[in-house]
Amino acid sequence: MKIRHAETVDAVVAGFTGTARHPKALVVRLPDGQAVLSQRLTAALASRIGPHLVPQSGPASTTSGDSYIPVDGDVVVEVVVGTTRSGVVAVLRLR
């Protein structure tokens, strides 16, 4: 039997990929300070989060090299952080 471990935490949105109106994925800053790219957002979640994103000028990149558009403000989302080898981060909801 396989048991996958995951932790639910609140994370601040540092940026996004795609457009502000229809973000594809979010870059979130985890409690340990690491900026990571989330899995692709569902259409419903993207439409809820998109209006809260205020893009800054200039691109940025995560610690793993993924480029994104940084945002202003304190948008907080609830994410599930997998503790498996790949370290998957999935956005659950807007806080």
Buried (B, 14 or more C-beta within 10 A) or exposed (E): EEEEEEEEBEBBBBBBBBEBEEBBBBBBBBEEEBBBBBBBBEEEBBEBBBEBBEEEEEEBBBEEEBEBBBBEEEBBBBBBBBEEEEEBBBBEEBE
